[in-house]
Amino acid sequence: MQKIFNVISVLSFAMSGALVGTSFYAVSKLPELKQQAMDEAKALVGELVSGAVTDAMPGQVKEMMPALPTETGPALPF
């Protein structure tokens, strides 16, 4: 029975050590991972916004453009 308890305690110690090591690694890499995620999000949002603006602009520009005159007058009135 003592051998079973010893095996369980060794496994528990190994699991605790792995948890501490993994946590330390994750906390040390967190700023790098956070910055990488922010850069990816900025790139994705930039692509979406530029695509939406590009798609919306031609229609709005055509609506706002006045009709071109067919005749012109003198540059300055006399």
Secondary structure, 3 states (H helix, E strand, C coil): CHHHHHHHHHHHHHHHHHHHHHHHHHHHHHHHHHHHHHHHHHHHHHHHHHHHHHHHHHHHHHHHCCCCCCCCCCCCCC
